[in-house]
């Protein structure tokens, strides 16, 4: 039950950023700075690849694609989404590697 908010919260944050950027038209700041940082942090907070990371990335991807395409009419942001997901997976594996090294040295 504790894991559900950590899986859903990043997608809610992405929706909030997209909604707040809509009023100010600062979507480029969101696209190139805030959304990648959100996906990187999201990859760092998850501990289970299949149960948390994949479900969290699917929810965040939906929360990213739907508002961006509907509100901003940007066309396809699939390339950006693939890059964001790759950044999140890289941060997940780096976190796990650091944890593994710390446990190994103890």
C-alpha positions as CSV (number, residue, x, y, z in Angstrom):
1,X,0.0,0.0,0.0
2,X,2.9,2.3,0.6
3,X,4.2,1.9,-2.9
4,X,1.0,3.1,-4.6
5,X,1.6,6.8,-3.9
6,X,5.2,6.6,-5.1
7,X,4.1,5.0,-8.3
8,X,1.2,7.5,-9.0
9,X,2.8,10.7,-7.6
10,X,5.3,11.3,-10.5
11,X,2.5,11.1,-13.1
12,X,0.4,13.5,-11.0
13,X,3.4,15.9,-10.9
14,X,3.8,15.6,-14.7
15,X,0.1,16.4,-15.2
16,X,0.5,19.4,-12.8
17,X,3.5,20.7,-14.7
18,X,1.7,20.4,-18.0
19,X,-1.4,22.1,-16.7
20,X,0.5,25.0,-15.0
21,X,2.7,25.4,-18.1
22,X,-0.4,25.7,-20.2
23,X,-1.4,29.0,-18.5
24,X,2.1,30.6,-18.8
25,X,3.1,29.0,-22.1
26,X,6.4,27.8,-20.6
27,X,6.1,24.3,-22.1
28,X,9.6,24.3,-23.5
29,X,11.0,24.6,-19.9
30,X,8.9,21.6,-19.1
31,X,9.8,19.6,-22.2
32,X,13.5,20.1,-21.9
33,X,14.1,20.5,-18.2
34,X,11.3,19.5,-15.8
35,X,10.0,16.4,-17.5
36,X,13.4,14.8,-17.9
37,X,14.3,15.6,-14.2
38,X,11.0,14.0,-13.2
39,X,11.7,10.8,-15.1
40,X,15.3,10.6,-13.7
41,X,14.0,11.0,-10.1
42,X,11.3,8.5,-10.8
43,X,13.9,6.0,-12.0
44,X,15.9,6.6,-8.8
45,X,13.0,6.1,-6.3
46,X,11.8,2.7,-7.5
47,X,13.2,-0.5,-6.1
48,X,11.5,-3.1,-8.2
49,X,11.9,-3.1,-12.0
50,X,8.8,-5.0,-13.1
51,X,6.3,-4.0,-10.4
52,X,7.1,-0.3,-9.9
53,X,9.3,1.0,-12.6
54,X,7.4,-0.2,-15.6
55,X,4.0,0.7,-14.2
56,X,5.2,4.1,-13.1
57,X,6.7,4.8,-16.5
58,X,3.5,3.7,-18.3
59,X,1.5,6.1,-16.1
60,X,4.0,8.9,-16.5
61,X,4.1,8.4,-20.3
62,X,0.3,8.6,-20.5
63,X,0.4,11.7,-18.2
64,X,2.9,13.2,-20.6
65,X,1.6,12.3,-24.0
66,X,-2.1,13.1,-23.6
67,X,-1.9,16.7,-22.3
68,X,1.0,17.7,-24.5
69,X,-0.7,16.5,-27.7
70,X,-4.2,17.8,-26.7
71,X,-3.3,21.1,-25.2
72,X,-0.3,22.2,-27.2
73,X,-0.9,20.4,-30.6
74,X,2.8,19.6,-30.8
75,X,2.3,16.5,-32.9
76,X,4.3,13.5,-31.8
77,X,6.5,13.7,-28.7
78,X,7.3,10.0,-28.8
79,X,11.0,10.7,-29.4
80,X,11.2,12.9,-26.3
81,X,9.2,10.3,-24.3
82,X,11.6,7.5,-25.4
83,X,14.6,9.6,-24.3
84,X,12.9,10.4,-20.9
85,X,12.2,6.7,-20.3
86,X,15.8,5.8,-21.2
87,X,17.1,8.4,-18.8
88,X,14.8,7.0,-16.1
89,X,16.0,3.4,-16.7
90,X,19.6,4.5,-16.7
91,X,19.1,6.3,-13.3
92,X,17.4,3.1,-12.0
93,X,20.4,0.9,-12.9
94,X,22.9,3.4,-11.6
95,X,21.1,3.6,-8.3
96,X,21.0,-0.2,-8.1
97,X,24.7,-0.5,-9.0
98,X,25.6,2.0,-6.2
99,X,23.5,0.2,-3.7
100,X,25.1,-3.1,-4.7
101,X,28.6,-1.7,-4.3
102,X,27.8,-0.3,-0.9
103,X,26.4,-3.6,0.3
104,X,29.3,-5.5,-1.2
105,X,31.9,-3.2,0.6
106,X,30.1,-3.7,4.0
